[in-house]
């Protein structure tokens, strides 16, 4: 190097000169963009590896969550199907006792000629059927003598009312309506007075 270059302080963009006279442009200003510096830190490889491991862990966690959700969806679909298929099982099992009574009554009808005994046996079977259905939440709709309500009843026909106070009221019931736990499951088919 030249002695005169070392005597005075170097400015930021002042070129250095080799002994052979060629100039070397070294940017010593760290705030200038696009420059490379000798003291710039090299990317920390441990940090990159750590981030890669974290990304891999999150991918695995995501795949586990997707698999768990898929298993949950399949399991609930299967349980729902089983529930639909066996929903009436409880009611059917309770009605089997009534069916047994019907079989016994049928045998009694064939072997007995006493109408009073047969009538009493059939009446017991009907009572047991009504009580069994009522225990499951089924109750009959009371229609005769009430105002006609199209939300609960279906008018089959209209007949002339016997008295003035029966106009617009249900005078006869062709088919009884029923509730299941206070929800209508069958509308009553009625005859309305006009």
Secondary structure, 3 states (H helix, E strand, C coil): CCHHHHHCCCCCCCCEECCCCCEECCCCCCCCCCCCCCCCCCCCHHHHHHHHHHHHHHHHHHHHHHHHHHHHHHHHHHHHHHHHHCCCHHHHHHHHHHHHHHHHHHHHHHHCCCHHHHHHHHHHHHHHHHHHHHHCCEEECCCCCCECCCCCEEEEEEECCCCHHHCCEEEEEEECCEEECCEEEECEEEEEEC
